[in-house]
Amino acid sequence: MAQPSLLLWIDEAGAYRDAIAAAGLADRLRVTTLPRGATPDAAMLAETEALLAWGAPPGLLARMPRLRWVQALTAGVEAWLARDDLRDGITLTCARGTHRVAMPENILGALFHLTKPYHAAALAQREHRWTRRVGVPLAGQTLGILGLGAIGQEVARKAAALGIAGDRHAPP
């Protein structure tokens, strides 16, 4: 029996290949990688049964006769669902929840970057200038969060642990 063919249509496929190997699937799948900006050739289109991608040009799925599964790398799949070439028989799954830890950390990191003089202090240190700087406290501030999905809920939880109040008012 032939191995199922998976196309990783992303720029950095190493982590996905590692996860496939760690799951014990490396010898059970034929994995092909293609950078996001490249276009699959006719042979790739003909053999691909599973696709992991951010998106695909219009009409491309229609040229993939064996395609049975699309794993979107986004939480929302509206763009995939609106496609004319997403036919019956193709399972579409999303990445909801995969960024639940990293994205809130990035958001809080950005808040610290905006309110604390870390960058200016690092530049001054490099130039051997010692200037006193005072950051804006985040504790006691109110943070507005648009949407309380997996990411928004985790941002609210982590922000509350730092003494940042969440604004839970519904939009008008």
Backbone bond lengths (Angstrom), bond angles and torsions (degrees), N, CA, C in turn:
res aa  C-N    CA-C-N  psi(-1)  N-CA   C-N-CA  omega(-1)  CA-C   N-CA-C  phi
1 M - - - 1.455 - - 1.523 109.40 -
2 A 1.321 116.71 132.87 1.466 122.09 -178.93 1.516 110.63 -70.59
3 Q 1.318 115.20 146.98 1.462 120.04 177.66 1.527 110.01 -73.64
4 P 1.334 117.13 141.16 1.470 119.40 174.53 1.523 109.96 -61.33
5 S 1.319 115.92 145.36 1.458 122.24 -177.05 1.526 110.18 -102.73
6 L 1.328 116.15 121.69 1.464 123.44 179.37 1.516 108.92 -112.78
7 L 1.326 116.61 129.12 1.459 122.27 175.79 1.519 108.82 -106.09
8 L 1.337 116.40 116.44 1.460 122.77 173.73 1.531 106.31 -94.19
9 W 1.326 115.97 98.67 1.463 121.16 -174.76 1.528 108.27 -98.85
10 I 1.319 114.60 71.42 1.458 122.45 -175.28 1.529 108.78 -145.31
11 D 1.321 116.13 162.61 1.459 119.37 -178.28 1.517 113.53 -75.05
12 E 1.306 118.60 -40.14 1.464 122.37 -177.47 1.527 109.06 -116.41
13 A 1.304 117.35 94.80 1.463 121.34 -174.50 1.524 113.20 -94.29
14 G 1.319 118.36 -7.25 1.462 121.55 -174.53 1.518 114.05 -55.04
15 A 1.326 117.26 -46.59 1.470 120.26 -178.28 1.531 110.82 -63.12
16 Y 1.325 117.18 -35.73 1.467 120.55 179.48 1.528 110.36 -71.25
17 R 1.321 116.87 -41.43 1.472 119.95 176.48 1.526 109.97 -61.91
18 D 1.341 116.96 -41.80 1.469 120.76 178.48 1.530 111.02 -62.19
19 A 1.330 116.71 -42.16 1.470 120.68 -179.74 1.528 110.48 -65.94
20 I 1.323 117.19 -38.88 1.464 121.21 177.50 1.527 109.50 -62.45
21 A 1.325 116.88 -43.35 1.465 121.08 179.08 1.533 110.55 -66.26
22 A 1.337 116.97 -43.47 1.470 120.87 -179.12 1.527 111.48 -63.22
23 A 1.331 116.18 -30.29 1.466 120.46 178.81 1.528 111.90 -81.72
24 G 1.323 116.94 -1.42 1.459 120.63 179.43 1.519 113.50 76.76
25 L 1.321 117.10 24.33 1.464 120.59 -176.27 1.528 114.00 -106.72
26 A 1.331 117.40 -3.01 1.463 120.27 -174.56 1.529 112.97 -58.12
27 D 1.316 116.80 -34.47 1.473 119.59 -179.29 1.529 112.43 -89.96
28 R 1.334 116.27 0.99 1.469 120.12 -178.97 1.526 112.78 -109.66
29 L 1.343 116.59 -5.84 1.464 121.78 -179.34 1.523 109.94 -128.47
30 R 1.294 116.18 148.59 1.457 121.50 169.50 1.534 105.26 -101.63
31 V 1.330 116.30 108.79 1.460 122.02 -174.18 1.525 109.63 -103.33
32 T 1.320 115.01 126.07 1.456 121.90 175.34 1.518 107.30 -116.79
33 T 1.327 116.51 140.20 1.465 120.16 177.40 1.513 109.13 -116.74
34 L 1.315 114.45 147.77 1.455 121.30 -179.52 1.523 107.76 -148.08
35 P 1.325 118.35 129.30 1.469 119.45 176.86 1.523 111.11 -60.72
36 R 1.309 114.99 150.95 1.462 121.73 -175.75 1.527 114.09 -54.98
37 G 1.318 117.09 -38.04 1.463 120.29 -176.95 1.516 114.32 -80.55
38 A 1.318 117.98 -10.43 1.466 121.80 -179.20 1.527 110.10 -85.90
39 T 1.317 115.38 160.73 1.466 121.10 178.75 1.525 109.26 -110.97
40 P 1.331 116.83 131.61 1.472 119.01 178.64 1.528 110.79 -61.57
41 D 1.333 115.88 141.73 1.458 118.78 177.09 1.526 109.71 -80.27
42 A 1.316 116.28 174.95 1.466 121.55 -175.85 1.528 112.21 -59.40
43 A 1.334 117.39 -39.28 1.471 120.23 -179.37 1.530 110.39 -65.52
44 M 1.331 117.35 -42.43 1.471 120.83 177.72 1.518 110.64 -61.05
45 L 1.324 115.91 -44.97 1.463 120.28 -179.35 1.523 110.61 -62.38
46 A 1.312 116.68 -39.03 1.463 121.00 -177.22 1.524 112.80 -70.09
47 E 1.339 118.17 -31.80 1.467 119.80 -173.15 1.525 114.67 -100.91
48 T 1.319 118.88 -17.61 1.471 121.05 -174.35 1.523 111.73 -66.37
49 E 1.348 114.79 126.56 1.462 121.29 177.38 1.521 111.86 -107.28
50 A 1.325 116.07 -25.75 1.467 121.52 179.11 1.515 108.06 -135.22
51 L 1.320 115.63 140.71 1.464 121.88 -175.52 1.515 109.25 -131.46
52 L 1.337 116.78 129.13 1.457 122.60 172.78 1.522 105.46 -115.18
53 A 1.347 117.17 116.20 1.459 120.04 -173.55 1.525 111.46 -159.07
54 W 1.321 114.92 160.89 1.470 121.44 173.39 1.523 109.76 -76.62
55 G 1.294 116.97 -33.04 1.454 122.38 -178.36 1.523 108.16 -176.56
56 A 1.323 116.00 -175.93 1.459 121.48 178.69 1.519 107.68 -154.68
57 P 1.328 117.01 148.47 1.465 119.51 179.07 1.527 111.56 -61.56
58 P 1.324 117.23 151.78 1.472 120.71 178.32 1.527 111.09 -54.97
59 G 1.325 115.94 138.44 1.453 121.95 176.56 1.515 115.07 85.10
60 L 1.324 118.31 -10.71 1.467 120.34 -175.53 1.519 112.43 -67.44
61 L 1.332 117.71 -40.63 1.471 119.99 -178.10 1.528 111.33 -61.63
62 A 1.312 117.19 -31.67 1.467 121.06 178.82 1.521 111.22 -65.02
63 R 1.335 117.02 -22.36 1.463 121.56 179.98 1.535 111.33 -94.45
64 M 1.336 116.86 13.40 1.466 122.30 179.35 1.530 108.37 -119.79
65 P 1.321 118.81 79.17 1.462 122.55 -171.83 1.528 114.80 -63.65
66 R 1.320 118.59 -25.92 1.466 121.26 -177.83 1.528 112.30 -95.20
67 L 1.322 118.27 -2.41 1.465 121.71 -176.23 1.521 110.75 -62.97
68 R 1.349 115.05 125.44 1.465 120.97 179.40 1.524 113.00 -121.57
69 W 1.352 116.55 -17.22 1.467 118.99 -174.89 1.525 110.09 -147.37
70 V 1.324 115.46 131.95 1.460 122.12 173.25 1.524 107.33 -120.00
71 Q 1.325 116.16 123.00 1.460 122.33 173.58 1.519 106.85 -103.10
72 A 1.332 116.14 106.70 1.462 120.77 177.13 1.524 108.55 -75.32
73 L 1.309 116.41 144.48 1.455 120.77 179.05 1.526 111.62 -91.98
74 T 1.302 116.64 14.50 1.457 122.28 178.75 1.526 108.93 -120.38
75 A 1.334 115.39 159.07 1.465 119.31 176.60 1.524 110.23 -73.48
76 G 1.314 116.32 -40.18 1.463 120.91 178.27 1.519 110.88 -86.70
77 V 1.312 115.94 141.81 1.469 119.69 -179.86 1.530 111.68 -122.77
78 E 1.321 116.50 19.88 1.466 120.55 -177.24 1.524 112.02 -56.59
79 A 1.335 116.75 -42.28 1.467 119.97 -179.08 1.531 111.12 -64.54
80 W 1.333 116.50 -37.90 1.461 119.59 177.40 1.527 110.43 -67.01
81 L 1.327 117.01 -43.38 1.471 120.78 -177.92 1.518 112.78 -66.31
82 A 1.324 116.94 -26.45 1.466 121.11 -179.15 1.531 112.68 -81.43
83 R 1.301 117.36 -5.85 1.471 121.09 -177.17 1.532 111.27 -70.24
84 D 1.311 116.45 141.47 1.464 121.75 175.51 1.527 111.59 -74.91
85 D 1.341 116.81 -23.87 1.462 120.08 -175.19 1.533 113.84 -97.62
86 L 1.333 118.59 8.81 1.470 121.19 174.30 1.530 106.91 -85.21
87 R 1.304 115.70 95.07 1.465 121.03 -172.82 1.529 111.72 -88.40
88 D 1.313 115.21 164.15 1.459 121.17 172.69 1.527 108.29 -57.59
89 G 1.310 115.43 145.76 1.457 119.54 179.44 1.520 113.31 96.26
90 I 1.332 117.83 -10.33 1.462 120.65 174.70 1.521 107.44 -99.28
91 T 1.311 115.75 120.86 1.464 121.22 176.10 1.514 108.00 -83.20
92 L 1.328 116.62 130.20 1.464 122.87 179.23 1.515 108.53 -113.73
93 T 1.334 116.46 122.47 1.461 121.02 176.51 1.521 108.77 -122.62
94 C 1.342 115.22 157.08 1.464 120.02 -175.50 1.528 110.88 -118.30
95 A 1.310 115.36 175.78 1.460 121.78 -177.78 1.525 112.01 -101.57
96 R 1.322 117.25 22.32 1.466 119.98 -178.70 1.524 110.38 -55.20
97 G 1.316 115.09 130.07 1.446 121.22 177.27 1.518 115.09 91.85
98 T 1.326 118.03 -15.11 1.464 119.04 -177.36 1.524 112.60 -71.02
99 H 1.312 117.34 -20.54 1.466 120.93 -179.45 1.532 111.36 -105.46
100 R 1.325 116.77 14.58 1.466 122.26 -175.01 1.518 112.56 -61.02
101 V 1.318 119.61 -29.24 1.460 121.93 -179.91 1.530 110.85 -96.23
102 A 1.322 117.40 -52.27 1.465 121.12 -173.37 1.532 113.00 -66.29
103 M 1.318 118.15 -43.47 1.463 120.01 -175.49 1.528 112.26 -65.36
104 P 1.338 120.42 -45.33 1.464 118.72 175.86 1.531 112.61 -60.18
105 E 1.322 117.13 -36.02 1.464 119.54 176.48 1.519 110.52 -64.16
106 N 1.335 117.26 -40.29 1.466 120.55 177.18 1.523 110.97 -64.54
107 I 1.325 116.71 -40.55 1.468 120.65 179.83 1.525 110.35 -63.93
108 L 1.329 116.63 -46.44 1.466 119.24 178.16 1.523 110.83 -65.58
109 G 1.317 117.71 -37.17 1.465 120.95 175.42 1.519 111.26 -59.81
110 A 1.330 116.40 -40.97 1.469 120.15 177.93 1.526 110.77 -65.51
111 L 1.330 117.17 -38.99 1.469 119.83 176.68 1.523 110.93 -61.23
112 F 1.331 116.60 -43.44 1.463 120.03 177.45 1.532 110.28 -64.12
113 H 1.315 116.81 -41.28 1.465 121.01 179.58 1.535 110.92 -60.46
114 L 1.324 116.25 -38.85 1.464 120.00 -178.71 1.528 113.66 -76.22
115 T 1.329 116.82 -28.28 1.467 119.41 -173.24 1.522 114.22 -106.57
116 K 1.289 117.84 -11.94 1.467 121.97 -179.53 1.530 108.87 -117.36
117 P 1.315 118.73 143.03 1.477 120.99 -175.25 1.528 113.46 -83.96
118 Y 1.317 118.80 40.96 1.459 121.51 -176.92 1.528 112.40 -59.31
119 H 1.301 116.70 -46.99 1.466 120.45 -176.68 1.528 110.62 -64.01
120 A 1.331 116.63 -47.57 1.464 120.28 179.46 1.527 110.76 -62.26
121 A 1.321 117.39 -39.32 1.461 121.11 179.20 1.531 110.85 -65.09
122 A 1.317 117.50 -40.94 1.463 120.73 179.27 1.529 110.76 -65.31
123 L 1.325 116.61 -41.47 1.470 119.59 177.76 1.522 110.87 -64.52
124 A 1.323 116.75 -43.83 1.464 120.62 179.32 1.528 110.58 -63.49
125 Q 1.303 117.21 -41.20 1.466 121.19 179.25 1.519 110.23 -61.27
126 R 1.314 116.32 -41.85 1.459 120.16 179.52 1.524 111.42 -61.77
127 E 1.323 116.13 -32.74 1.475 121.80 179.86 1.531 112.13 -93.45
128 H 1.332 116.97 7.96 1.469 123.24 -179.96 1.524 112.12 59.01
129 R 1.317 116.92 37.06 1.467 122.44 174.42 1.519 106.90 -109.62
130 W 1.299 116.76 129.80 1.452 121.36 -177.62 1.522 108.18 -113.47
131 T 1.303 115.98 99.50 1.460 122.66 -178.11 1.526 108.04 -116.64
132 R 1.329 115.10 133.79 1.467 118.94 178.07 1.517 108.87 -74.63
133 R 1.300 115.22 130.26 1.461 121.56 178.18 1.517 108.09 -129.47
134 V 1.308 115.59 146.42 1.465 120.55 178.85 1.519 107.60 -124.71
135 G 1.305 115.77 127.82 1.457 120.81 178.16 1.515 111.58 -85.62
136 V 1.317 115.00 164.44 1.459 122.28 176.01 1.527 107.57 -83.30
137 P 1.345 118.10 126.43 1.467 118.67 178.83 1.535 111.48 -67.18
138 L 1.309 115.52 138.73 1.462 120.25 175.09 1.529 111.36 -88.38
139 A 1.324 116.55 -32.56 1.462 120.37 179.17 1.523 109.13 -58.58
140 G 1.316 115.41 133.11 1.463 120.92 -179.18 1.517 113.49 89.88
141 Q 1.321 117.91 -10.86 1.467 121.26 177.66 1.531 109.29 -80.92
142 T 1.321 115.62 163.90 1.464 121.25 176.65 1.517 108.52 -110.03
143 L 1.305 115.75 132.27 1.457 122.17 179.39 1.520 109.07 -111.49
144 G 1.320 116.94 122.88 1.462 121.43 174.70 1.520 109.14 -86.24
145 I 1.313 116.94 128.37 1.463 122.06 179.86 1.516 107.49 -119.37
146 L 1.315 116.13 120.10 1.464 121.02 179.22 1.521 108.86 -91.26
147 G 1.296 116.13 104.36 1.464 121.01 179.67 1.507 111.15 95.98
148 L 1.317 115.80 127.25 1.459 120.53 179.06 1.525 111.02 -114.49
149 G 1.344 113.60 53.61 1.455 119.24 170.97 1.523 108.13 -78.83
150 A 1.313 116.97 -159.17 1.464 121.19 -177.37 1.524 111.50 -58.35
151 I 1.328 117.44 -43.29 1.458 121.06 -178.56 1.524 110.76 -71.56
152 G 1.323 117.61 -48.07 1.463 120.83 -179.25 1.516 112.53 -60.38
153 Q 1.315 117.18 -40.63 1.471 120.53 178.33 1.524 111.40 -63.37
154 E 1.316 116.80 -40.64 1.466 120.14 -179.51 1.524 111.05 -71.07
155 V 1.333 117.81 -37.20 1.471 120.46 174.62 1.521 109.15 -60.51
156 A 1.335 117.80 -45.81 1.464 122.05 -179.61 1.525 110.71 -60.93
157 R 1.325 117.34 -42.61 1.460 121.23 -179.53 1.522 111.39 -64.42
158 K 1.328 116.20 -47.48 1.468 120.25 -178.88 1.528 110.83 -68.19
159 A 1.321 117.27 -38.93 1.470 120.78 179.21 1.529 110.14 -64.33
160 A 1.325 117.20 -41.38 1.467 120.86 179.05 1.525 110.52 -61.50
161 A 1.329 117.10 -37.15 1.467 120.51 178.60 1.526 111.53 -64.75
162 L 1.335 116.66 -23.79 1.467 121.80 178.33 1.529 112.28 -93.07
163 G 1.336 116.81 3.09 1.455 120.08 179.60 1.518 113.60 83.91
164 I 1.313 116.52 17.83 1.464 122.18 178.19 1.528 107.81 -96.78
165 A 1.318 116.10 125.36 1.465 120.32 -179.31 1.517 109.89 -79.51
166 G 1.324 116.41 142.91 1.456 121.16 175.80 1.525 109.81 -95.07
167 D 1.327 116.22 140.34 1.465 121.10 177.44 1.520 107.26 -92.02
168 R 1.310 116.68 111.38 1.464 121.41 -175.42 1.518 112.58 -103.91
169 H 1.313 117.18 22.76 1.458 120.19 178.81 1.530 109.59 -75.40
170 A 1.297 115.53 136.05 1.474 120.44 177.87 1.524 108.43 -74.77
171 P 1.323 117.09 147.08 1.466 119.66 177.25 1.529 110.33 -65.09
172 P 1.330 115.85 152.40 1.492 118.43 -179.26 1.505 112.56 -64.45
